[in-house]
């Protein structure tokens, strides 16, 4: 299985190539932080309801 490119090598590459530079990384960071906080709060609320339900003997 060969490469369809005439010269498929990394010889001409200089430096790092990062496609996300200057992009939306902060947006995705804050979205992921928000989802984690939401999951924590939802879990705490659910545990509180379950604890009160178990305490009543239901």
PyMOL Python script that loads the backbone (N, CA, C, O; Angstrom):
from pymol import cmd

cmd.read_pdbstr("""\
ATOM      1  N   UNK A   1       0.845  -1.181   0.000  1.00  0.00           N
ATOM      2  CA  UNK A   1       0.000   0.000   0.000  1.00  0.00           C
ATOM      3  C   UNK A   1       0.880   1.230   0.000  1.00  0.00           C
ATOM      4  O   UNK A   1       1.444   1.594   1.032  1.00  0.00           O
ATOM      5  N   UNK A   2       0.999   1.854  -1.113  1.00  0.00           N
ATOM      6  CA  UNK A   2       1.805   3.054  -1.223  1.00  0.00           C
ATOM      7  C   UNK A   2       0.958   4.305  -1.091  1.00  0.00           C
ATOM      8  O   UNK A   2      -0.271   4.233  -1.053  1.00  0.00           O
ATOM      9  N   UNK A   3       1.603   5.424  -1.022  1.00  0.00           N
ATOM     10  CA  UNK A   3       0.920   6.700  -0.927  1.00  0.00           C
ATOM     11  C   UNK A   3       0.615   7.220  -2.323  1.00  0.00           C
ATOM     12  O   UNK A   3       1.435   7.074  -3.229  1.00  0.00           O
ATOM     13  N   UNK A   4      -0.553   7.827  -2.507  1.00  0.00           N
ATOM     14  CA  UNK A   4      -0.869   8.385  -3.819  1.00  0.00           C
ATOM     15  C   UNK A   4      -0.115   9.686  -4.100  1.00  0.00           C
ATOM     16  O   UNK A   4      -0.134  10.182  -5.226  1.00  0.00           O
ATOM     17  N   UNK A   5       0.534  10.230  -3.100  1.00  0.00           N
ATOM     18  CA  UNK A   5       1.280  11.470  -3.285  1.00  0.00           C
ATOM     19  C   UNK A   5       2.645  11.177  -3.887  1.00  0.00           C
ATOM     20  O   UNK A   5       3.255  10.145  -3.606  1.00  0.00           O
ATOM     21  N   UNK A   6       3.105  12.083  -4.702  1.00  0.00           N
ATOM     22  CA  UNK A   6       4.401  11.879  -5.356  1.00  0.00           C
ATOM     23  C   UNK A   6       5.533  11.833  -4.334  1.00  0.00           C
ATOM     24  O   UNK A   6       6.420  10.982  -4.413  1.00  0.00           O
ATOM     25  N   UNK A   7       5.493  12.751  -3.378  1.00  0.00           N
ATOM     26  CA  UNK A   7       6.547  12.778  -2.364  1.00  0.00           C
ATOM     27  C   UNK A   7       5.879  12.834  -0.991  1.00  0.00           C
ATOM     28  O   UNK A   7       5.608  13.919  -0.476  1.00  0.00           O
ATOM     29  N   UNK A   8       5.619  11.692  -0.412  1.00  0.00           N
ATOM     30  CA  UNK A   8       4.931  11.610   0.868  1.00  0.00           C
ATOM     31  C   UNK A   8       5.946  11.449   1.986  1.00  0.00           C
ATOM     32  O   UNK A   8       6.214  10.334   2.433  1.00  0.00           O
ATOM     33  N   UNK A   9       6.510  12.563   2.437  1.00  0.00           N
ATOM     34  CA  UNK A   9       7.458  12.520   3.548  1.00  0.00           C
ATOM     35  C   UNK A   9       7.307  13.782   4.379  1.00  0.00           C
ATOM     36  O   UNK A   9       6.655  14.743   3.973  1.00  0.00           O
ATOM     37  N   UNK A  10       7.917  13.756   5.535  1.00  0.00           N
ATOM     38  CA  UNK A  10       7.879  14.894   6.449  1.00  0.00           C
ATOM     39  C   UNK A  10       9.125  15.762   6.297  1.00  0.00           C
ATOM     40  O   UNK A  10       9.379  16.614   7.148  1.00  0.00           O
ATOM     41  N   UNK A  11       9.884  15.574   5.267  1.00  0.00           N
ATOM     42  CA  UNK A  11      11.153  16.292   5.108  1.00  0.00           C
ATOM     43  C   UNK A  11      10.983  17.803   5.012  1.00  0.00           C
ATOM     44  O   UNK A  11      11.842  18.536   5.502  1.00  0.00           O
ATOM     45  N   UNK A  12       9.922  18.289   4.407  1.00  0.00           N
ATOM     46  CA  UNK A  12       9.741  19.720   4.222  1.00  0.00           C
ATOM     47  C   UNK A  12       8.988  20.416   5.338  1.00  0.00           C
ATOM     48  O   UNK A  12       8.731  21.616   5.248  1.00  0.00           O
ATOM     49  N   UNK A  13       8.628  19.693   6.387  1.00  0.00           N
ATOM     50  CA  UNK A  13       7.856  20.265   7.481  1.00  0.00           C
ATOM     51  C   UNK A  13       8.785  21.012   8.425  1.00  0.00           C
ATOM     52  O   UNK A  13       9.803  20.482   8.870  1.00  0.00           O
ATOM     53  N   UNK A  14       8.416  22.254   8.721  1.00  0.00           N
ATOM     54  CA  UNK A  14       9.204  23.065   9.657  1.00  0.00           C
ATOM     55  C   UNK A  14       8.300  23.558  10.772  1.00  0.00           C
ATOM     56  O   UNK A  14       7.297  24.219  10.504  1.00  0.00           O
ATOM     57  N   UNK A  15       8.627  23.254  11.992  1.00  0.00           N
ATOM     58  CA  UNK A  15       7.867  23.735  13.136  1.00  0.00           C
ATOM     59  C   UNK A  15       6.572  22.975  13.351  1.00  0.00           C
ATOM     60  O   UNK A  15       6.244  22.037  12.625  1.00  0.00           O
ATOM     61  N   UNK A  16       5.861  23.401  14.352  1.00  0.00           N
ATOM     62  CA  UNK A  16       4.604  22.755  14.722  1.00  0.00           C
ATOM     63  C   UNK A  16       3.455  23.332  13.919  1.00  0.00           C
ATOM     64  O   UNK A  16       3.460  24.513  13.572  1.00  0.00           O
ATOM     65  N   UNK A  17       2.491  22.513  13.631  1.00  0.00           N
ATOM     66  CA  UNK A  17       1.297  22.931  12.917  1.00  0.00           C
ATOM     67  C   UNK A  17       0.106  22.569  13.773  1.00  0.00           C
ATOM     68  O   UNK A  17      -0.266  21.400  13.873  1.00  0.00           O
ATOM     69  N   UNK A  18      -0.497  23.578  14.393  1.00  0.00           N
ATOM     70  CA  UNK A  18      -1.620  23.357  15.287  1.00  0.00           C
ATOM     71  C   UNK A  18      -2.835  24.061  14.702  1.00  0.00           C
ATOM     72  O   UNK A  18      -2.871  25.291  14.648  1.00  0.00           O
ATOM     73  N   UNK A  19      -3.819  23.304  14.269  1.00  0.00           N
ATOM     74  CA  UNK A  19      -4.964  23.883  13.575  1.00  0.00           C
ATOM     75  C   UNK A  19      -5.909  24.623  14.507  1.00  0.00           C
ATOM     76  O   UNK A  19      -6.739  25.403  14.042  1.00  0.00           O
ATOM     77  N   UNK A  20      -5.804  24.400  15.792  1.00  0.00           N
ATOM     78  CA  UNK A  20      -6.734  25.045  16.713  1.00  0.00           C
ATOM     79  C   UNK A  20      -6.236  26.350  17.290  1.00  0.00           C
ATOM     80  O   UNK A  20      -6.925  26.946  18.118  1.00  0.00           O
ATOM     81  N   UNK A  21      -5.084  26.813  16.895  1.00  0.00           N
ATOM     82  CA  UNK A  21      -4.531  28.038  17.457  1.00  0.00           C
ATOM     83  C   UNK A  21      -5.431  29.223  17.142  1.00  0.00           C
ATOM     84  O   UNK A  21      -5.773  29.465  15.984  1.00  0.00           O
ATOM     85  N   UNK A  22      -5.810  29.956  18.179  1.00  0.00           N
ATOM     86  CA  UNK A  22      -6.669  31.112  18.000  1.00  0.00           C
ATOM     87  C   UNK A  22      -8.119  30.752  17.736  1.00  0.00           C
ATOM     88  O   UNK A  22      -8.898  31.593  17.287  1.00  0.00           O
ATOM     89  N   UNK A  23      -8.476  29.540  18.004  1.00  0.00           N
ATOM     90  CA  UNK A  23      -9.829  29.076  17.705  1.00  0.00           C
ATOM     91  C   UNK A  23     -10.756  29.138  18.897  1.00  0.00           C
ATOM     92  O   UNK A  23     -10.743  30.096  19.670  1.00  0.00           O
ATOM     93  N   UNK A  24     -11.547  28.118  19.030  1.00  0.00           N
ATOM     94  CA  UNK A  24     -12.630  28.106  20.010  1.00  0.00           C
ATOM     95  C   UNK A  24     -12.314  27.253  21.238  1.00  0.00           C
ATOM     96  O   UNK A  24     -13.236  26.749  21.878  1.00  0.00           O
ATOM     97  N   UNK A  25     -11.052  27.079  21.579  1.00  0.00           N
ATOM     98  CA  UNK A  25     -10.734  26.262  22.745  1.00  0.00           C
ATOM     99  C   UNK A  25     -11.349  26.797  24.037  1.00  0.00           C
ATOM    100  O   UNK A  25     -11.875  26.007  24.821  1.00  0.00           O
ATOM    101  N   UNK A  26     -11.304  28.116  24.292  1.00  0.00           N
ATOM    102  CA  UNK A  26     -11.943  28.607  25.526  1.00  0.00           C
ATOM    103  C   UNK A  26     -13.440  28.306  25.554  1.00  0.00           C
ATOM    104  O   UNK A  26     -13.989  27.994  26.611  1.00  0.00           O
ATOM    105  N   UNK A  27     -14.094  28.396  24.417  1.00  0.00           N
ATOM    106  CA  UNK A  27     -15.524  28.083  24.362  1.00  0.00           C
ATOM    107  C   UNK A  27     -15.773  26.641  24.787  1.00  0.00           C
ATOM    108  O   UNK A  27     -16.635  26.387  25.629  1.00  0.00           O
ATOM    109  N   UNK A  28     -15.035  25.698  24.220  1.00  0.00           N
ATOM    110  CA  UNK A  28     -15.219  24.290  24.564  1.00  0.00           C
ATOM    111  C   UNK A  28     -14.811  24.008  25.996  1.00  0.00           C
ATOM    112  O   UNK A  28     -15.402  23.148  26.649  1.00  0.00           O
ATOM    113  N   UNK A  29     -13.803  24.723  26.500  1.00  0.00           N
ATOM    114  CA  UNK A  29     -13.407  24.564  27.898  1.00  0.00           C
ATOM    115  C   UNK A  29     -14.555  24.947  28.819  1.00  0.00           C
ATOM    116  O   UNK A  29     -14.889  24.204  29.742  1.00  0.00           O
ATOM    117  N   UNK A  30     -15.165  26.115  28.568  1.00  0.00           N
ATOM    118  CA  UNK A  30     -16.247  26.572  29.437  1.00  0.00           C
ATOM    119  C   UNK A  30     -17.506  25.722  29.271  1.00  0.00           C
ATOM    120  O   UNK A  30     -18.253  25.532  30.231  1.00  0.00           O
ATOM    121  N   UNK A  31     -17.745  25.218  28.080  1.00  0.00           N
ATOM    122  CA  UNK A  31     -18.877  24.302  27.897  1.00  0.00           C
ATOM    123  C   UNK A  31     -18.662  23.027  28.707  1.00  0.00           C
ATOM    124  O   UNK A  31     -19.588  22.547  29.361  1.00  0.00           O
ATOM    125  N   UNK A  32     -17.451  22.476  28.670  1.00  0.00           N
ATOM    126  CA  UNK A  32     -17.181  21.242  29.418  1.00  0.00           C
ATOM    127  C   UNK A  32     -17.225  21.487  30.926  1.00  0.00           C
ATOM    128  O   UNK A  32     -17.703  20.636  31.676  1.00  0.00           O
ATOM    129  N   UNK A  33     -16.730  22.643  31.375  1.00  0.00           N
ATOM    130  CA  UNK A  33     -16.820  22.973  32.804  1.00  0.00           C
ATOM    131  C   UNK A  33     -18.280  23.099  33.209  1.00  0.00           C
ATOM    132  O   UNK A  33     -18.679  22.601  34.262  1.00  0.00           O
ATOM    133  N   UNK A  34     -19.080  23.763  32.376  1.00  0.00           N
ATOM    134  CA  UNK A  34     -20.505  23.909  32.670  1.00  0.00           C
ATOM    135  C   UNK A  34     -21.221  22.575  32.745  1.00  0.00           C
ATOM    136  O   UNK A  34     -22.065  22.371  33.618  1.00  0.00           O
ATOM    137  N   UNK A  35     -20.895  21.661  31.836  1.00  0.00           N
ATOM    138  CA  UNK A  35     -21.519  20.338  31.872  1.00  0.00           C
ATOM    139  C   UNK A  35     -21.129  19.566  33.126  1.00  0.00           C
ATOM    140  O   UNK A  35     -21.954  18.860  33.706  1.00  0.00           O
ATOM    141  N   UNK A  36     -19.884  19.699  33.540  1.00  0.00           N
ATOM    142  CA  UNK A  36     -19.449  19.020  34.763  1.00  0.00           C
ATOM    143  C   UNK A  36     -20.161  19.589  35.989  1.00  0.00           C
ATOM    144  O   UNK A  36     -20.590  18.833  36.861  1.00  0.00           O
ATOM    145  N   UNK A  37     -20.290  20.905  36.061  1.00  0.00           N
ATOM    146  CA  UNK A  37     -20.994  21.536  37.187  1.00  0.00           C
ATOM    147  C   UNK A  37     -22.462  21.135  37.169  1.00  0.00           C
ATOM    148  O   UNK A  37     -23.040  20.839  38.215  1.00  0.00           O
ATOM    149  N   UNK A  38     -23.067  21.124  35.981  1.00  0.00           N
ATOM    150  CA  UNK A  38     -24.465  20.699  35.871  1.00  0.00           C
ATOM    151  C   UNK A  38     -24.651  19.270  36.373  1.00  0.00           C
ATOM    152  O   UNK A  38     -25.594  18.988  37.114  1.00  0.00           O
ATOM    153  N   UNK A  39     -23.750  18.362  35.969  1.00  0.00           N
ATOM    154  CA  UNK A  39     -23.848  16.968  36.407  1.00  0.00           C
ATOM    155  C   UNK A  39     -23.692  16.861  37.921  1.00  0.00           C
ATOM    156  O   UNK A  39     -24.380  16.066  38.561  1.00  0.00           O
ATOM    157  N   UNK A  40     -22.801  17.649  38.489  1.00  0.00           N
ATOM    158  CA  UNK A  40     -22.606  17.630  39.941  1.00  0.00           C
ATOM    159  C   UNK A  40     -23.849  18.121  40.667  1.00  0.00           C
ATOM    160  O   UNK A  40     -24.298  17.489  41.622  1.00  0.00           O
ATOM    161  N   UNK A  41     -24.405  19.238  40.224  1.00  0.00           N
ATOM    162  CA  UNK A  41     -25.599  19.797  40.872  1.00  0.00           C
ATOM    163  C   UNK A  41     -26.789  18.854  40.696  1.00  0.00           C
ATOM    164  O   UNK A  41     -27.531  18.616  41.649  1.00  0.00           O
ATOM    165  N   UNK A  42     -26.978  18.320  39.499  1.00  0.00           N
ATOM    166  CA  UNK A  42     -28.091  17.394  39.270  1.00  0.00           C
ATOM    167  C   UNK A  42     -27.951  16.148  40.143  1.00  0.00           C
ATOM    168  O   UNK A  42     -28.942  15.647  40.674  1.00  0.00           O
ATOM    169  N   UNK A  43     -26.725  15.649  40.294  1.00  0.00           N
ATOM    170  CA  UNK A  43     -26.491  14.489  41.155  1.00  0.00           C
ATOM    171  C   UNK A  43     -26.778  14.784  42.613  1.00  0.00           C
ATOM    172  O   UNK A  43     -27.360  13.961  43.320  1.00  0.00           O
ATOM    173  N   UNK A  44     -26.365  15.964  43.061  1.00  0.00           N
ATOM    174  CA  UNK A  44     -26.635  16.347  44.453  1.00  0.00           C
ATOM    175  C   UNK A  44     -28.133  16.481  44.707  1.00  0.00           C
ATOM    176  O   UNK A  44     -28.626  16.053  45.751  1.00  0.00           O
ATOM    177  N   UNK A  45     -28.848  17.065  43.773  1.00  0.00           N
ATOM    178  CA  UNK A  45     -30.306  17.203  43.926  1.00  0.00           C
ATOM    179  C   UNK A  45     -30.967  15.829  43.948  1.00  0.00           C
ATOM    180  O   UNK A  45     -31.845  15.576  44.773  1.00  0.00           O
ATOM    181  N   UNK A  46     -30.555  14.950  43.054  1.00  0.00           N
ATOM    182  CA  UNK A  46     -31.137  13.611  43.003  1.00  0.00           C
ATOM    183  C   UNK A  46     -30.843  12.841  44.287  1.00  0.00           C
ATOM    184  O   UNK A  46     -31.720  12.165  44.825  1.00  0.00           O
ATOM    185  N   UNK A  47     -29.615  12.946  44.773  1.00  0.00           N
ATOM    186  CA  UNK A  47     -29.269  12.246  46.015  1.00  0.00           C
ATOM    187  C   UNK A  47     -30.086  12.785  47.191  1.00  0.00           C
ATOM    188  O   UNK A  47     -30.501  12.021  48.063  1.00  0.00           O
ATOM    189  N   UNK A  48     -30.313  14.087  47.215  1.00  0.00           N
ATOM    190  CA  UNK A  48     -31.135  14.661  48.285  1.00  0.00           C
ATOM    191  C   UNK A  48     -32.552  14.132  48.253  1.00  0.00           C
ATOM    192  O   UNK A  48     -33.117  13.791  49.293  1.00  0.00           O
ATOM    193  N   UNK A  49     -33.129  14.061  47.069  1.00  0.00           N
ATOM    194  CA  UNK A  49     -34.488  13.517  46.933  1.00  0.00           C
ATOM    195  C   UNK A  49     -34.517  12.042  47.329  1.00  0.00           C
ATOM    196  O   UNK A  49     -35.439  11.606  48.018  1.00  0.00           O
ATOM    197  N   UNK A  50     -33.527  11.277  46.904  1.00  0.00           N
ATOM    198  CA  UNK A  50     -33.476   9.844  47.224  1.00  0.00           C
ATOM    199  C   UNK A  50     -33.297   9.630  48.723  1.00  0.00           C
ATOM    200  O   UNK A  50     -33.896   8.724  49.303  1.00  0.00           O
ATOM    201  N   UNK A  51     -32.471  10.465  49.345  1.00  0.00           N
ATOM    202  CA  UNK A  51     -32.240  10.327  50.787  1.00  0.00           C
ATOM    203  C   UNK A  51     -33.527  10.606  51.549  1.00  0.00           C
ATOM    204  O   UNK A  51     -33.876   9.874  52.475  1.00  0.00           O
ATOM    205  N   UNK A  52     -34.232  11.668  51.161  1.00  0.00           N
ATOM    206  CA  UNK A  52     -35.480  11.987  51.865  1.00  0.00           C
ATOM    207  C   UNK A  52     -36.532  10.906  51.644  1.00  0.00           C
ATOM    208  O   UNK A  52     -37.299  10.585  52.552  1.00  0.00           O
ATOM    209  N   UNK A  53     -36.567  10.346  50.431  1.00  0.00           N
ATOM    210  CA  UNK A  53     -37.523   9.271  50.127  1.00  0.00           C
ATOM    211  C   UNK A  53     -37.204   8.024  50.954  1.00  0.00           C
ATOM    212  O   UNK A  53     -38.117   7.383  51.474  1.00  0.00           O
ATOM    213  N   UNK A  54     -35.927   7.674  51.084  1.00  0.00           N
ATOM    214  CA  UNK A  54     -35.521   6.504  51.867  1.00  0.00           C
ATOM    215  C   UNK A  54     -35.794   6.737  53.356  1.00  0.00           C
ATOM    216  O   UNK A  54     -36.149   5.806  54.078  1.00  0.00           O
ATOM    217  N   UNK A  55     -35.631   7.956  53.801  1.00  0.00           N
ATOM    218  CA  UNK A  55     -35.852   8.269  55.219  1.00  0.00           C
ATOM    219  C   UNK A  55     -37.336   8.133  55.580  1.00  0.00           C
ATOM    220  O   UNK A  55     -37.680   7.744  56.696  1.00  0.00           O
ATOM    221  N   UNK A  56     -38.211   8.458  54.615  1.00  0.00           N
ATOM    222  CA  UNK A  56     -39.655   8.316  54.855  1.00  0.00           C
ATOM    223  C   UNK A  56     -40.084   6.856  54.792  1.00  0.00           C
ATOM    224  O   UNK A  56     -41.171   6.518  55.262  1.00  0.00           O
ATOM    225  N   UNK A  57     -39.260   5.985  54.223  1.00  0.00           N
ATOM    226  CA  UNK A  57     -39.579   4.567  54.137  1.00  0.00           C
ATOM    227  C   UNK A  57     -40.353   4.182  52.905  1.00  0.00           C
ATOM    228  O   UNK A  57     -41.017   3.146  52.892  1.00  0.00           O
ATOM    229  N   UNK A  58     -40.286   4.973  51.888  1.00  0.00           N
ATOM    230  CA  UNK A  58     -41.023   4.647  50.646  1.00  0.00           C
ATOM    231  C   UNK A  58     -40.250   3.691  49.794  1.00  0.00           C
ATOM    232  O   UNK A  58     -40.713   3.308  48.720  1.00  0.00           O
TER     233      UNK A  58
END
""", "prot")
cmd.dss("prot")
cmd.show_as("cartoon", "prot")
cmd.util.cbc("prot")
cmd.orient("prot")
